[in-house]
Each structure stands twice: as structure tokens, then as C-alpha cells.
Amino acid sequence: MDTKKRDHIIKELFKIEGVREVAEVTGRFDILVTMYSKSLDQMHKMVSEHIGRIEGVQSSESFIEMKSRQKAMPYMPSEDKD
């Protein structure tokens, strides 16, 4: 992204239905957007018609989460209520 438009981009991302989280990260990407969609077609539409059209977004790469697992961390309370 064009870092001069960072605040504008993040604000516009949160306007998109399905966007749940925007994280600024280090490495080859500037931000990581967590979003949910009901289908691949809906995801394609979100990326191409919404995210890709935000002024300052230069490129994107999509990753589909197939399965998620979490490890309880000793310094964080567990979500299990056993």
C-alpha cells in the first residue's frame, strides 16, 4: 500500500462487510486483513470490487484458511470453560 494513505485505507477496509480485523505487520506485507465470506465468488467480489479499488492499495494476495487450531498460552486465560 501507499503508506501515505495508510489511515484512509484502513478506514475504507472497515467499511467493507465481512472485514473483521486489520493488522499492521512486518515483512513483505504492510497489512493483513481478516475477512469472512460465504463463498469464493463473494470473496472474489470483495477483493476485486472493494479492496482493489481503495485508493492507495497497490496489490493484494489472498490466503484461504482451511482449518484453524489454537494452543492455550500460559500467560493468557483459556477460552475453555470446563
C-alpha positions in Angstrom: 0.0 0.0 0.0 1.0 3.6 -0.3 2.0 4.2 3.3 1.0 7.9 3.0 -2.6 6.7 2.6 -2.5 4.2 5.5 -5.2 5.7 7.6 -7.5 6.2 4.6 -7.0 2.6 3.5 -7.7 1.1 7.0 -10.8 3.3 7.4 -12.1 2.1 3.9 -11.4 -1.5 4.7 -13.6 -1.5 7.8 -16.5 -0.2 5.7 -16.5 -3.5 3.7 -19.0 -6.0 5.0 -17.1 -9.1 6.1 -13.8 -7.4 7.1 -13.2 -8.4 10.7 -9.7 -7.3 11.5 -6.9 -5.2 10.0 -3.4 -5.7 11.4 -0.3 -3.8 10.6 2.5 -6.3 10.1 6.2 -6.5 9.4 7.7 -8.4 6.5 6.7 -8.4 2.8 3.2 -7.2 3.5 2.1 -3.9 5.1 -1.3 -5.1 6.5 -3.1 -8.3 7.0 -6.9 -8.2 6.6 -9.1 -10.9 8.1 -12.4 -11.2 6.4 -15.2 -13.7 6.1 -17.3 -14.6 3.1 -20.0 -17.2 2.3 -18.4 -18.3 -0.9 -15.3 -18.0 -3.1 -17.4 -15.9 -5.5 -18.3 -13.5 -2.7 -14.6 -13.3 -1.6 -13.5 -12.6 -5.2 -16.1 -9.8 -5.4 -14.9 -8.3 -2.0 -11.3 -8.3 -3.2 -11.7 -7.2 -6.7 -14.6 -4.8 -6.4 -13.9 -3.3 -3.0 -10.4 -3.8 -1.6 -8.7 -3.4 -5.1 -10.5 -0.1 -5.7 -9.4 1.6 -2.5 -7.1 4.5 -3.3 -3.6 3.6 -2.2 -3.9 -0.2 -2.4 -1.2 -1.3 -4.8 -1.6 -5.0 -4.7 -3.1 -7.8 -2.7 -2.6 -11.5 -2.1 -5.3 -13.8 -0.7 -5.0 -16.8 1.6 -7.9 -19.1 2.4 -7.9 -20.6 6.0 -8.7 -24.3 5.7 -8.6 -25.2 9.3 -7.6 -23.4 12.5 -6.2 -24.7 15.7 -5.2 -22.8 18.8 -2.8 -23.6 21.6 -3.5 -22.3 25.1 -0.8 -19.9 26.3 0.3 -20.0 29.9 0.1 -16.2 30.2 -3.4 -15.9 28.6 -6.7 -17.2 30.1 -8.1 -20.2 28.3 -11.4 -19.9 26.5 -12.4 -23.4 27.6 -14.9 -23.3 30.5 -14.5 -26.9 31.7 
